[in-house]
Amino acid sequence: MEHSERIEALETRIAYQDQTIEDLNAAITEQWKVIDLLTKKVVTLEEQVRSGAYIADPANDKPPPHY
């Protein structure tokens, strides 16, 4: 294999590797956006649970139909 062929093969590999790195970076960036959104939702839910927003009032809670 000549030097020019080897250099061309290496340049091709580098081009593919650069594209792969860009694709992986885009995927990671998107995943961090989702993680941030989910983290905010968990914090909101924790605050609501701690404040008692999800505690059922037995006076308004009807028993299931099988009772």
Secondary structure, DSSP 8 states (H G I E B T S, - for coil): --HHHHHHHHHHHHHHHHHHHHHHHHHHHHHHHHHHHHHHHHHHHHHHHHHTTT---TTT----TT-
